[in-house]
Amino acid sequence: MKKILVFLSFFISLQAYSADYTVFAHGIVDGPGQMLRFQKAITTPKATAVQFADSKPATGLGINGIIGHCTKLFGKTVNRNAMYMGQTADITAISKTMSTKIPANKSVILYGCSRGSATIINYLAKFNPKNVKALVLDSCPASLPETIAPKLVKLGIHPSYSLSIFTRLFPAYPVSSVPPLHAIKNITNKNLPILLLHSKDDSSVPFEHSLMLYLEFKNQGFTNVHLTAIAKGKHSFLLQTPAAKSVYLKAVHTFYKKYDLPYDKALATGTCDAYNPNTTLVKQQISKYEARVQKIIIGPKKFRVTSFF
């Protein structure tokens, strides 16, 4: 009888985490096909990709259409009027995928890249679905508007203008949006396994955004959150960077193994202890980043804001 109870306990623990599907959420200037770049990290029996509105080409002769037509010549899809940047219609797109492509009794890993990762957090915070078994968040922004703050500083523009300039660049982004960093507190499953991956030299979304998210997950009581810092790698192309690829895949499959998700034994060669950075050191890194971004020279004077997150 005791052996039966032990077996049942083990079986239940596997069922708590095992996943049948992966739902992939792509970044901007890309589409569902981006999922193919992550095929070695997606190991569930089935996978499907969200299609966000901006993956469809811009039309018309207005400025949005002109930009769309010009960028199409370089193999890119830029549709600014449909770039909701992780909010409203983007959240609805994930919700629609979950309700129409995933059977109600099947479990899911949500896997996102950049804007897709941000949308996943916002989607979970709004709907709290019960069948999500893990998150993999690649290069996730803590706040989309604040990703441009370091670039503004280099141009001599105060970072407090981030939101107003961001909404000019991406007019579909709602001004009153709640960024992923502040949405985390509304996710109810505090035992959800979460893996953040980010390159330290990411030029599109600063690495410190994942540090902020990691710390906020911890602060909100999440018990299974992990962070992998990758020394070098191009934003959204980490698996196409030879130096980053092995580190990336080892982290993902080690994470999968720990939480009884489908994994490749040859790649799951580490332990998740390596992906639990000390929160005190994380706070120090964030403080250094904020100090760099918050200081700006305009003429002879230096201005400093207390915090823009």
C-alpha positions in Angstrom: 0.0 0.0 0.0 2.8 2.4 0.9 4.5 1.8 -2.5 1.2 2.5 -4.3 0.9 5.8 -2.4 4.5 6.8 -3.3 3.8 6.0 -6.9 0.6 8.0 -7.0 2.4 10.9 -5.3 5.1 10.8 -7.9 2.6 10.6 -10.8 0.6 13.5 -9.4 3.8 15.6 -9.2 4.5 14.9 -12.8 1.0 15.8 -13.9 1.3 19.1 -12.0 4.0 20.3 -14.4 4.0 18.2 -17.6 2.9 20.1 -20.7 1.3 19.0 -24.0 1.6 22.2 -26.0 3.9 25.2 -26.4 2.3 28.5 -27.4 4.9 30.9 -28.9 4.5 34.6 -28.9 6.7 36.5 -31.4 8.4 39.9 -31.2 7.8 43.0 -33.3 9.0 43.2 -37.0 8.4 39.5 -37.2 5.6 37.0 -37.2 4.6 33.4 -36.2 7.4 32.1 -38.3 9.8 33.3 -35.7 8.9 30.2 -33.7 11.1 28.2 -36.2 14.2 29.9 -34.8 13.4 28.3 -31.4 12.6 24.8 -32.5 15.5 23.2 -30.5 14.1 24.8 -27.3 10.4 23.9 -28.0 10.1 20.2 -27.1 6.4 19.6 -26.3 4.5 17.2 -28.6 2.7 20.1 -30.2 3.4 23.8 -30.7 1.5 26.7 -32.1 2.3 30.4 -32.6 0.3 33.5 -31.9 -0.2 35.9 -34.7 -0.1 39.5 -33.6 -1.8 42.2 -35.7 1.4 43.9 -36.7 2.7 40.8 -38.4 0.4 41.6 -41.3 1.8 44.3 -43.7 0.7 47.9 -43.5 -1.6 49.1 -46.3 -2.5 52.5 -47.7 -0.6 55.6 -48.8 -0.3 57.3 -45.4 3.0 57.4 -43.4 2.3 54.0 -41.9 1.8 52.4 -45.3 4.9 54.1 -46.8 7.1 52.9 -43.9 5.6 49.4 -44.2 6.2 49.3 -48.0 9.8 50.6 -47.6 10.7 48.1 -44.8 9.2 45.2 -46.8 12.0 45.7 -49.3 14.4 44.5 -46.5 12.3 41.5 -45.6 10.7 43.2 -42.6 7.1 43.7 -41.6 6.6 47.1 -39.9 3.0 48.0 -39.2 3.1 50.8 -36.6 -0.6 51.3 -36.4 -1.0 47.6 -35.3 1.9 47.5 -32.9 0.1 47.3 -29.5 3.4 46.5 -27.8 2.1 43.8 -25.4 -1.2 45.5 -24.6 -4.9 45.4 -25.6 -5.1 43.5 -29.0 -1.9 41.7 -28.3 -3.3 40.2 -25.1 -6.5 39.3 -27.0 -4.4 37.5 -29.6 -2.9 35.2 -27.0 -6.3 34.7 -25.4 -7.7 33.8 -28.8 -4.9 31.3 -29.5 -5.4 29.7 -26.2 -9.2 29.3 -26.6 -9.2 28.2 -30.2 -6.0 26.2 -30.7 -5.5 24.6 -27.3 -8.0 21.9 -26.1 -9.4 22.8 -22.7 -7.9 19.8 -21.0 -4.3 20.3 -22.4 -1.5 22.0 -20.5 0.8 24.6 -22.0 4.2 26.2 -21.9 4.0 29.9 -22.8 7.2 30.8 -24.7 7.8 34.4 -25.7 10.4 36.6 -27.3 10.7 40.3 -26.6 7.3 41.9 -27.1 5.8 38.4 -27.0 7.3 37.8 -23.5 5.8 41.1 -22.3 2.4 40.1 -23.7 2.6 36.7 -21.9 3.0 38.4 -18.5 0.1 40.8 -19.2 -2.1 38.0 -20.5 -1.5 35.9 -17.4 -2.1 38.9 -15.1 -5.5 39.5 -16.8 -6.8 36.0 -17.2 -4.8 33.7 -14.9 -5.5 30.5 -16.9 -5.2 27.2 -15.0 -3.5 25.1 -17.7 -0.3 27.1 -18.0 2.5 25.0 -16.6 5.6 27.2 -17.2 6.9 30.4 -18.8 10.0 30.9 -20.9 10.6 34.6 -21.4 13.4 35.6 -23.8 14.6 39.2 -23.7 11.5 40.4 -21.9 11.0 44.2 -21.4 9.9 45.3 -17.9 8.3 48.3 -19.5 8.2 48.8 -23.3 8.4 52.6 -23.2 11.4 52.5 -20.9 13.4 50.3 -23.4 14.2 53.5 -25.3 15.4 55.5 -22.3 19.1 54.7 -22.7 19.0 55.7 -26.4 17.2 59.0 -25.4 20.0 59.8 -22.9 22.6 59.3 -25.6 20.7 61.8 -27.8 20.6 64.3 -24.9 16.9 63.8 -24.2 15.7 63.4 -20.6 14.4 59.8 -19.9 11.2 61.2 -18.4 10.2 61.8 -22.1 10.3 58.0 -22.8 6.5 57.5 -22.7 5.6 60.5 -24.8 8.2 59.7 -27.5 7.4 55.9 -27.4 3.7 56.6 -28.1 4.7 58.8 -31.1 6.8 56.0 -32.4 4.2 53.3 -31.7 0.8 55.1 -31.8 -1.2 52.0 -31.1 0.3 51.7 -27.6 -2.2 52.8 -25.0 -0.8 55.6 -22.8 -2.5 54.2 -19.7 -1.0 50.8 -20.1 0.2 48.7 -17.1 3.7 47.5 -18.0 4.7 43.9 -17.3 6.7 44.9 -14.3 3.6 46.2 -12.5 1.3 43.5 -13.8 3.2 40.6 -12.1 1.4 41.2 -8.8 -1.8 40.1 -10.5 -0.6 36.7 -11.4 -2.0 34.3 -8.9 -0.1 31.0 -9.4 3.0 31.8 -7.3 4.4 28.3 -7.9 4.5 28.7 -11.7 8.0 27.8 -13.1 9.5 30.8 -14.9 12.7 31.1 -16.8 14.0 34.5 -18.0 16.8 34.6 -20.6 18.6 37.7 -21.6 21.9 38.8 -23.3 24.0 41.3 -21.3 24.8 43.2 -24.4 21.2 43.4 -25.8 21.0 46.7 -27.6 17.2 46.6 -28.0 16.0 45.7 -24.5 18.6 46.3 -21.8 19.6 43.2 -19.8 18.6 45.0 -16.6 14.9 44.7 -17.6 15.1 41.0 -16.9 16.8 41.7 -13.6 13.9 43.9 -12.7 11.4 41.3 -13.6 13.3 38.6 -11.7 13.4 40.7 -8.6 9.7 41.6 -8.9 8.7 38.0 -9.3 10.7 37.2 -6.1 9.2 40.2 -4.3 5.7 39.0 -5.2 6.3 35.6 -3.7 7.0 33.5 -6.8 8.9 30.4 -5.7 10.2 28.9 -9.0 11.7 31.9 -10.9 15.1 31.6 -12.6 17.3 33.9 -14.7 20.0 33.1 -17.2 22.4 35.8 -18.1 24.1 35.3 -21.5 27.3 37.2 -22.0 26.8 38.1 -25.7 24.1 37.6 -28.3 21.8 39.5 -30.6 18.3 40.4 -29.5 15.8 37.7 -30.5 18.6 35.8 -32.3 20.3 34.2 -29.3 20.0 30.8 -30.8 21.7 32.0 -34.0 24.7 33.3 -32.0 27.2 30.4 -31.6 28.6 31.6 -28.3 25.1 32.0 -26.8 23.4 28.9 -28.3 24.9 26.3 -26.0 24.3 28.4 -22.8 20.7 29.1 -23.9 19.8 25.5 -24.7 21.4 24.2 -21.6 19.4 26.6 -19.5 16.1 25.9 -21.2 16.4 22.1 -21.1 17.8 22.1 -17.5 14.8 24.2 -16.5 12.4 21.8 -18.3 14.0 18.8 -16.6 13.7 20.3 -13.2 10.0 20.9 -13.7 9.2 17.6 -15.4 8.6 19.2 -18.8 9.7 17.5 -22.1 13.4 18.0 -22.4 16.5 16.8 -24.3 18.7 14.7 -22.1 21.9 15.7 -24.0 21.2 19.4 -23.3 19.9 19.2 -19.8 23.4 19.0 -18.2 23.2 21.5 -15.4 21.1 22.4 -12.4 18.8 25.3 -11.9 20.9 26.5 -8.9 23.0 28.3 -11.5 20.0 30.3 -12.5 19.1 31.8 -9.1 21.1 35.0 -8.9 21.5 36.6 -5.5 18.8 39.2 -5.0 21.1 41.6 -3.2 23.5 41.6 -6.2 20.5 42.0 -8.6 19.4 45.1 -6.7 22.9 46.5 -6.9 23.0 45.9 -10.7 19.6 47.6 -11.1 20.8 50.6 -9.1 23.9 51.0 -11.2 21.7 50.9 -14.4 19.2 53.4 -13.1 22.1 55.7 -12.1 23.5 55.5 -15.6 20.2 56.2 -17.3 18.8 58.8 -14.9 21.8 61.1 -15.4 21.7 63.3 -18.4 23.7 66.4 -19.4 21.7 69.2 -21.1 24.1 72.1 -21.6 26.1 72.8 -18.4 23.6 71.3 -16.0 23.1 67.7 -14.8 19.5 66.5 -14.2 18.6 63.4 -12.2 15.2 61.8 -11.7 14.5 59.6 -8.7 13.1 56.7 -10.8 11.3 56.2 -14.0 10.2 52.5 -13.4 
